[in-house]
Amino acid sequence: MIRTKGRACTGKRRHDTEDQAEDHRQSLIAQGAVRLTTYRCRNRACRGWHVGHLPKPRT
Ligand SMILES: [Zn+2]
């Protein structure tokens, strides 16, 4: 298993498609999590989709 820092696979659910990641995101939102986003994994060993947190907006 490859360990990488930052926006990677560690401890995250992997989804094959953006739709699946979006489903997961919606279920997390239903549990009260907000400010989540789906993103394509940059790990070439993964190439899946993940749900991550958006950075805090600067106001
Ligand atoms: Zn990944």
PDB file of the backbone (N, CA, C, O) and the ligand in Angstrom, with CONECT records:
HET     ZN  A 101       1
ATOM      1  N   MET A   1       0.836  -1.194   0.000  1.00  0.00           N
ATOM      2  CA  MET A   1       0.000   0.000   0.000  1.00  0.00           C
ATOM      3  C   MET A   1       0.875   1.249   0.000  1.00  0.00           C
ATOM      4  O   MET A   1       1.825   1.370   0.773  1.00  0.00           O
ATOM      5  N   ILE A   2       0.538   2.137  -0.856  1.00  0.00           N
ATOM      6  CA  ILE A   2       1.316   3.358  -1.001  1.00  0.00           C
ATOM      7  C   ILE A   2       0.791   4.432  -0.047  1.00  0.00           C
ATOM      8  O   ILE A   2      -0.410   4.696   0.017  1.00  0.00           O
ATOM      9  N   ARG A   3       1.697   5.030   0.675  1.00  0.00           N
ATOM     10  CA  ARG A   3       1.296   6.109   1.580  1.00  0.00           C
ATOM     11  C   ARG A   3       1.728   7.451   1.014  1.00  0.00           C
ATOM     12  O   ARG A   3       2.903   7.667   0.716  1.00  0.00           O
ATOM     13  N   THR A   4       0.798   8.315   0.874  1.00  0.00           N
ATOM     14  CA  THR A   4       1.130   9.645   0.390  1.00  0.00           C
ATOM     15  C   THR A   4       0.469  10.671   1.289  1.00  0.00           C
ATOM     16  O   THR A   4      -0.513  10.385   1.974  1.00  0.00           O
ATOM     17  N   LYS A   5       1.013  11.843   1.273  1.00  0.00           N
ATOM     18  CA  LYS A   5       0.468  12.884   2.126  1.00  0.00           C
ATOM     19  C   LYS A   5      -0.514  13.754   1.361  1.00  0.00           C
ATOM     20  O   LYS A   5      -0.535  13.777   0.131  1.00  0.00           O
ATOM     21  N   GLY A   6      -1.310  14.456   2.114  1.00  0.00           N
ATOM     22  CA  GLY A   6      -2.214  15.405   1.499  1.00  0.00           C
ATOM     23  C   GLY A   6      -3.437  14.738   0.897  1.00  0.00           C
ATOM     24  O   GLY A   6      -3.982  13.788   1.459  1.00  0.00           O
ATOM     25  N   ARG A   7      -3.850  15.233  -0.222  1.00  0.00           N
ATOM     26  CA  ARG A   7      -5.083  14.752  -0.833  1.00  0.00           C
ATOM     27  C   ARG A   7      -4.840  13.434  -1.533  1.00  0.00           C
ATOM     28  O   ARG A   7      -4.651  13.378  -2.748  1.00  0.00           O
ATOM     29  N   ALA A   8      -4.848  12.396  -0.760  1.00  0.00           N
ATOM     30  CA  ALA A   8      -4.600  11.099  -1.372  1.00  0.00           C
ATOM     31  C   ALA A   8      -5.550  10.074  -0.794  1.00  0.00           C
ATOM     32  O   ALA A   8      -6.611  10.411  -0.268  1.00  0.00           O
ATOM     33  N   CYS A   9      -5.161   8.845  -0.896  1.00  0.00           N
ATOM     34  CA  CYS A   9      -6.065   7.753  -0.585  1.00  0.00           C
ATOM     35  C   CYS A   9      -6.125   7.415   0.888  1.00  0.00           C
ATOM     36  O   CYS A   9      -7.068   6.759   1.329  1.00  0.00           O
ATOM     37  N   THR A  10      -5.160   7.839   1.646  1.00  0.00           N
ATOM     38  CA  THR A  10      -5.034   7.361   3.011  1.00  0.00           C
ATOM     39  C   THR A  10      -6.312   7.574   3.809  1.00  0.00           C
ATOM     40  O   THR A  10      -6.756   8.701   4.029  1.00  0.00           O
ATOM     41  N   GLY A  11      -6.878   6.471   4.227  1.00  0.00           N
ATOM     42  CA  GLY A  11      -8.053   6.553   5.073  1.00  0.00           C
ATOM     43  C   GLY A  11      -9.304   7.006   4.354  1.00  0.00           C
ATOM     44  O   GLY A  11     -10.302   7.339   4.992  1.00  0.00           O
ATOM     45  N   LYS A  12      -9.263   7.021   3.061  1.00  0.00           N
ATOM     46  CA  LYS A  12     -10.423   7.498   2.316  1.00  0.00           C
ATOM     47  C   LYS A  12     -11.072   6.376   1.526  1.00  0.00           C
ATOM     48  O   LYS A  12     -10.426   5.424   1.086  1.00  0.00           O
ATOM     49  N   ARG A  13     -12.345   6.528   1.372  1.00  0.00           N
ATOM     50  CA  ARG A  13     -13.067   5.583   0.531  1.00  0.00           C
ATOM     51  C   ARG A  13     -12.745   5.874  -0.929  1.00  0.00           C
ATOM     52  O   ARG A  13     -12.658   7.029  -1.346  1.00  0.00           O
ATOM     53  N   ARG A  14     -12.576   4.831  -1.677  1.00  0.00           N
ATOM     54  CA  ARG A  14     -12.289   5.002  -3.088  1.00  0.00           C
ATOM     55  C   ARG A  14     -13.533   4.661  -3.897  1.00  0.00           C
ATOM     56  O   ARG A  14     -14.241   3.696  -3.609  1.00  0.00           O
ATOM     57  N   HIS A  15     -13.780   5.479  -4.917  1.00  0.00           N
ATOM     58  CA  HIS A  15     -14.919   5.252  -5.782  1.00  0.00           C
ATOM     59  C   HIS A  15     -14.449   5.176  -7.225  1.00  0.00           C
ATOM     60  O   HIS A  15     -13.537   5.889  -7.642  1.00  0.00           O
ATOM     61  N   ASP A  16     -15.081   4.314  -7.958  1.00  0.00           N
ATOM     62  CA  ASP A  16     -14.663   4.131  -9.347  1.00  0.00           C
ATOM     63  C   ASP A  16     -15.106   5.278 -10.235  1.00  0.00           C
ATOM     64  O   ASP A  16     -14.443   5.609 -11.218  1.00  0.00           O
ATOM     65  N   THR A  17     -16.221   5.874  -9.887  1.00  0.00           N
ATOM     66  CA  THR A  17     -16.761   6.932 -10.740  1.00  0.00           C
ATOM     67  C   THR A  17     -17.118   8.154  -9.913  1.00  0.00           C
ATOM     68  O   THR A  17     -17.279   8.089  -8.694  1.00  0.00           O
ATOM     69  N   GLU A  18     -17.234   9.258 -10.610  1.00  0.00           N
ATOM     70  CA  GLU A  18     -17.634  10.487  -9.935  1.00  0.00           C
ATOM     71  C   GLU A  18     -19.026  10.336  -9.335  1.00  0.00           C
ATOM     72  O   GLU A  18     -19.300  10.858  -8.255  1.00  0.00           O
ATOM     73  N   ASP A  19     -19.897   9.627 -10.031  1.00  0.00           N
ATOM     74  CA  ASP A  19     -21.252   9.426  -9.513  1.00  0.00           C
ATOM     75  C   ASP A  19     -21.243   8.711  -8.174  1.00  0.00           C
ATOM     76  O   ASP A  19     -21.988   9.072  -7.263  1.00  0.00           O
ATOM     77  N   GLN A  20     -20.403   7.704  -8.058  1.00  0.00           N
ATOM     78  CA  GLN A  20     -20.334   6.969  -6.801  1.00  0.00           C
ATOM     79  C   GLN A  20     -19.773   7.847  -5.695  1.00  0.00           C
ATOM     80  O   GLN A  20     -20.235   7.802  -4.555  1.00  0.00           O
ATOM     81  N   ALA A  21     -18.786   8.634  -6.041  1.00  0.00           N
ATOM     82  CA  ALA A  21     -18.224   9.555  -5.054  1.00  0.00           C
ATOM     83  C   ALA A  21     -19.276  10.576  -4.627  1.00  0.00           C
ATOM     84  O   ALA A  21     -19.373  10.934  -3.453  1.00  0.00           O
ATOM     85  N   GLU A  22     -20.048  11.028  -5.582  1.00  0.00           N
ATOM     86  CA  GLU A  22     -21.100  12.000  -5.284  1.00  0.00           C
ATOM     87  C   GLU A  22     -22.156  11.386  -4.364  1.00  0.00           C
ATOM     88  O   GLU A  22     -22.643  12.045  -3.445  1.00  0.00           O
ATOM     89  N   ASP A  23     -22.504  10.134  -4.612  1.00  0.00           N
ATOM     90  CA  ASP A  23     -23.445   9.449  -3.719  1.00  0.00           C
ATOM     91  C   ASP A  23     -22.915   9.425  -2.292  1.00  0.00           C
ATOM     92  O   ASP A  23     -23.642   9.700  -1.338  1.00  0.00           O
ATOM     93  N   HIS A  24     -21.647   9.095  -2.167  1.00  0.00           N
ATOM     94  CA  HIS A  24     -21.025   9.047  -0.852  1.00  0.00           C
ATOM     95  C   HIS A  24     -21.039  10.432  -0.204  1.00  0.00           C
ATOM     96  O   HIS A  24     -21.314  10.575   0.987  1.00  0.00           O
ATOM     97  N   ARG A  25     -20.737  11.441  -1.009  1.00  0.00           N
ATOM     98  CA  ARG A  25     -20.731  12.812  -0.503  1.00  0.00           C
ATOM     99  C   ARG A  25     -22.115  13.190   0.027  1.00  0.00           C
ATOM    100  O   ARG A  25     -22.246  13.778   1.100  1.00  0.00           O
ATOM    101  N   GLN A  26     -23.139  12.840  -0.747  1.00  0.00           N
ATOM    102  CA  GLN A  26     -24.504  13.168  -0.325  1.00  0.00           C
ATOM    103  C   GLN A  26     -24.863  12.463   0.976  1.00  0.00           C
ATOM    104  O   GLN A  26     -25.555  13.039   1.816  1.00  0.00           O
ATOM    105  N   SER A  27     -24.406  11.227   1.157  1.00  0.00           N
ATOM    106  CA  SER A  27     -24.722  10.509   2.391  1.00  0.00           C
ATOM    107  C   SER A  27     -24.012  11.152   3.577  1.00  0.00           C
ATOM    108  O   SER A  27     -24.550  11.181   4.684  1.00  0.00           O
ATOM    109  N   LEU A  28     -22.810  11.666   3.350  1.00  0.00           N
ATOM    110  CA  LEU A  28     -22.096  12.362   4.421  1.00  0.00           C
ATOM    111  C   LEU A  28     -22.788  13.677   4.751  1.00  0.00           C
ATOM    112  O   LEU A  28     -22.894  14.055   5.918  1.00  0.00           O
ATOM    113  N   ILE A  29     -23.251  14.360   3.737  1.00  0.00           N
ATOM    114  CA  ILE A  29     -23.971  15.612   3.953  1.00  0.00           C
ATOM    115  C   ILE A  29     -25.243  15.352   4.743  1.00  0.00           C
ATOM    116  O   ILE A  29     -25.622  16.144   5.606  1.00  0.00           O
ATOM    117  N   ALA A  30     -25.900  14.236   4.442  1.00  0.00           N
ATOM    118  CA  ALA A  30     -27.116  13.879   5.170  1.00  0.00           C
ATOM    119  C   ALA A  30     -26.829  13.634   6.643  1.00  0.00           C
ATOM    120  O   ALA A  30     -27.716  13.762   7.487  1.00  0.00           O
ATOM    121  N   GLN A  31     -25.590  13.282   6.948  1.00  0.00           N
ATOM    122  CA  GLN A  31     -25.204  13.075   8.347  1.00  0.00           C
ATOM    123  C   GLN A  31     -24.714  14.364   8.993  1.00  0.00           C
ATOM    124  O   GLN A  31     -24.315  14.371  10.158  1.00  0.00           O
ATOM    125  N   GLY A  32     -24.744  15.424   8.251  1.00  0.00           N
ATOM    126  CA  GLY A  32     -24.408  16.706   8.848  1.00  0.00           C
ATOM    127  C   GLY A  32     -23.088  17.289   8.389  1.00  0.00           C
ATOM    128  O   GLY A  32     -22.729  18.399   8.782  1.00  0.00           O
ATOM    129  N   ALA A  33     -22.364  16.558   7.567  1.00  0.00           N
ATOM    130  CA  ALA A  33     -21.095  17.093   7.071  1.00  0.00           C
ATOM    131  C   ALA A  33     -21.377  18.056   5.929  1.00  0.00           C
ATOM    132  O   ALA A  33     -22.187  17.776   5.045  1.00  0.00           O
ATOM    133  N   VAL A  34     -20.721  19.152   5.961  1.00  0.00           N
ATOM    134  CA  VAL A  34     -20.901  20.129   4.889  1.00  0.00           C
ATOM    135  C   VAL A  34     -19.545  20.490   4.295  1.00  0.00           C
ATOM    136  O   VAL A  34     -18.497  20.083   4.798  1.00  0.00           O
ATOM    137  N   ARG A  35     -19.588  21.248   3.232  1.00  0.00           N
ATOM    138  CA  ARG A  35     -18.364  21.684   2.586  1.00  0.00           C
ATOM    139  C   ARG A  35     -17.495  20.512   2.183  1.00  0.00           C
ATOM    140  O   ARG A  35     -16.307  20.453   2.498  1.00  0.00           O
ATOM    141  N   LEU A  36     -18.111  19.589   1.485  1.00  0.00           N
ATOM    142  CA  LEU A  36     -17.380  18.457   0.956  1.00  0.00           C
ATOM    143  C   LEU A  36     -17.341  18.554  -0.555  1.00  0.00           C
ATOM    144  O   LEU A  36     -18.212  19.155  -1.185  1.00  0.00           O
ATOM    145  N   THR A  37     -16.334  17.962  -1.105  1.00  0.00           N
ATOM    146  CA  THR A  37     -16.219  17.973  -2.551  1.00  0.00           C
ATOM    147  C   THR A  37     -15.727  16.617  -3.039  1.00  0.00           C
ATOM    148  O   THR A  37     -15.092  15.869  -2.296  1.00  0.00           O
ATOM    149  N   THR A  38     -16.022  16.315  -4.275  1.00  0.00           N
ATOM    150  CA  THR A  38     -15.470  15.118  -4.877  1.00  0.00           C
ATOM    151  C   THR A  38     -14.304  15.520  -5.773  1.00  0.00           C
ATOM    152  O   THR A  38     -14.325  16.569  -6.417  1.00  0.00           O
ATOM    153  N   TYR A  39     -13.314  14.685  -5.796  1.00  0.00           N
ATOM    154  CA  TYR A  39     -12.167  14.997  -6.647  1.00  0.00           C
ATOM    155  C   TYR A  39     -11.539  13.734  -7.197  1.00  0.00           C
ATOM    156  O   TYR A  39     -11.594  12.666  -6.588  1.00  0.00           O
ATOM    157  N   ARG A  40     -10.953  13.885  -8.345  1.00  0.00           N
ATOM    158  CA  ARG A  40     -10.270  12.776  -8.980  1.00  0.00           C
ATOM    159  C   ARG A  40      -8.927  12.562  -8.306  1.00  0.00           C
ATOM    160  O   ARG A  40      -8.161  13.504  -8.103  1.00  0.00           O
ATOM    161  N   CYS A  41      -8.654  11.317  -7.963  1.00  0.00           N
ATOM    162  CA  CYS A  41      -7.413  11.023  -7.266  1.00  0.00           C
ATOM    163  C   CYS A  41      -6.216  11.196  -8.184  1.00  0.00           C
ATOM    164  O   CYS A  41      -6.235  10.809  -9.352  1.00  0.00           O
ATOM    165  N   ARG A  42      -5.180  11.788  -7.619  1.00  0.00           N
ATOM    166  CA  ARG A  42      -3.976  12.010  -8.418  1.00  0.00           C
ATOM    167  C   ARG A  42      -3.011  10.844  -8.297  1.00  0.00           C
ATOM    168  O   ARG A  42      -1.995  10.795  -8.991  1.00  0.00           O
ATOM    169  N   ASN A  43      -3.322   9.929  -7.435  1.00  0.00           N
ATOM    170  CA  ASN A  43      -2.469   8.768  -7.270  1.00  0.00           C
ATOM    171  C   ASN A  43      -2.655   7.826  -8.458  1.00  0.00           C
ATOM    172  O   ASN A  43      -3.754   7.330  -8.705  1.00  0.00           O
ATOM    173  N   ARG A  44      -1.579   7.589  -9.179  1.00  0.00           N
ATOM    174  CA  ARG A  44      -1.694   6.773 -10.388  1.00  0.00           C
ATOM    175  C   ARG A  44      -2.002   5.326 -10.061  1.00  0.00           C
ATOM    176  O   ARG A  44      -2.473   4.576 -10.916  1.00  0.00           O
ATOM    177  N   ALA A  45      -1.738   4.933  -8.825  1.00  0.00           N
ATOM    178  CA  ALA A  45      -2.063   3.575  -8.427  1.00  0.00           C
ATOM    179  C   ALA A  45      -3.534   3.442  -8.056  1.00  0.00           C
ATOM    180  O   ALA A  45      -4.028   2.338  -7.826  1.00  0.00           O
ATOM    181  N   CYS A  46      -4.216   4.551  -8.001  1.00  0.00           N
ATOM    182  CA  CYS A  46      -5.610   4.556  -7.554  1.00  0.00           C
ATOM    183  C   CYS A  46      -6.538   4.936  -8.702  1.00  0.00           C
ATOM    184  O   CYS A  46      -7.379   4.143  -9.124  1.00  0.00           O
ATOM    185  N   ARG A  47      -6.377   6.125  -9.187  1.00  0.00           N
ATOM    186  CA  ARG A  47      -7.165   6.627 -10.301  1.00  0.00           C
ATOM    187  C   ARG A  47      -8.659   6.566 -10.033  1.00  0.00           C
ATOM    188  O   ARG A  47      -9.463   6.409 -10.951  1.00  0.00           O
ATOM    189  N   GLY A  48      -9.011   6.690  -8.786  1.00  0.00           N
ATOM    190  CA  GLY A  48     -10.413   6.686  -8.421  1.00  0.00           C
ATOM    191  C   GLY A  48     -10.881   8.089  -8.051  1.00  0.00           C
ATOM    192  O   GLY A  48     -10.214   9.089  -8.317  1.00  0.00           O
ATOM    193  N   TRP A  49     -12.035   8.118  -7.436  1.00  0.00           N
ATOM    194  CA  TRP A  49     -12.593   9.370  -6.964  1.00  0.00           C
ATOM    195  C   TRP A  49     -12.723   9.316  -5.456  1.00  0.00           C
ATOM    196  O   TRP A  49     -12.991   8.257  -4.889  1.00  0.00           O
ATOM    197  N   HIS A  50     -12.538  10.442  -4.809  1.00  0.00           N
ATOM    198  CA  HIS A  50     -12.669  10.509  -3.361  1.00  0.00           C
ATOM    199  C   HIS A  50     -13.529  11.699  -2.967  1.00  0.00           C
ATOM    200  O   HIS A  50     -13.763  12.624  -3.746  1.00  0.00           O
ATOM    201  N   VAL A  51     -13.987  11.632  -1.723  1.00  0.00           N
ATOM    202  CA  VAL A  51     -14.693  12.767  -1.139  1.00  0.00           C
ATOM    203  C   VAL A  51     -13.753  13.440  -0.157  1.00  0.00           C
ATOM    204  O   VAL A  51     -13.197  12.787   0.727  1.00  0.00           O
ATOM    205  N   GLY A  52     -13.578  14.723  -0.306  1.00  0.00           N
ATOM    206  CA  GLY A  52     -12.692  15.457   0.590  1.00  0.00           C
ATOM    207  C   GLY A  52     -13.341  16.719   1.078  1.00  0.00           C
ATOM    208  O   GLY A  52     -14.422  17.103   0.630  1.00  0.00           O
ATOM    209  N   HIS A  53     -12.666  17.358   2.003  1.00  0.00           N
ATOM    210  CA  HIS A  53     -13.178  18.616   2.543  1.00  0.00           C
ATOM    211  C   HIS A  53     -12.705  19.786   1.700  1.00  0.00           C
ATOM    212  O   HIS A  53     -11.575  19.810   1.212  1.00  0.00           O
ATOM    213  N   LEU A  54     -13.559  20.715   1.547  1.00  0.00           N
ATOM    214  CA  LEU A  54     -13.168  21.945   0.888  1.00  0.00           C
ATOM    215  C   LEU A  54     -12.339  22.787   1.846  1.00  0.00           C
ATOM    216  O   LEU A  54     -12.557  22.750   3.056  1.00  0.00           O
ATOM    217  N   PRO A  55     -11.408  23.530   1.321  1.00  0.00           N
ATOM    218  CA  PRO A  55     -10.682  24.462   2.180  1.00  0.00           C
ATOM    219  C   PRO A  55     -11.617  25.552   2.678  1.00  0.00           C
ATOM    220  O   PRO A  55     -12.622  25.872   2.043  1.00  0.00           O
ATOM    221  N   LYS A  56     -11.267  26.111   3.819  1.00  0.00           N
ATOM    222  CA  LYS A  56     -12.090  27.188   4.354  1.00  0.00           C
ATOM    223  C   LYS A  56     -12.074  28.392   3.439  1.00  0.00           C
ATOM    224  O   LYS A  56     -11.016  28.811   2.970  1.00  0.00           O
ATOM    225  N   PRO A  57     -13.224  28.937   3.190  1.00  0.00           N
ATOM    226  CA  PRO A  57     -13.252  30.124   2.342  1.00  0.00           C
ATOM    227  C   PRO A  57     -12.650  31.318   3.051  1.00  0.00           C
ATOM    228  O   PRO A  57     -12.800  31.478   4.263  1.00  0.00           O
ATOM    229  N   ARG A  58     -11.988  32.127   2.312  1.00  0.00           N
ATOM    230  CA  ARG A  58     -11.446  33.355   2.885  1.00  0.00           C
ATOM    231  C   ARG A  58     -12.415  34.499   2.615  1.00  0.00           C
ATOM    232  O   ARG A  58     -12.822  34.759   1.483  1.00  0.00           O
ATOM    233  N   THR A  59     -12.753  35.149   3.674  1.00  0.00           N
ATOM    234  CA  THR A  59     -13.729  36.236   3.498  1.00  0.00           C
ATOM    235  C   THR A  59     -13.099  37.573   3.828  1.00  0.00           C
ATOM    236  O   THR A  59     -13.763  38.607   3.741  1.00  0.00           O
TER     237      THR A  59
HETATM  238 ZN    ZN A 101      -7.073   7.516  -4.422  1.00  0.00          ZN2+
END
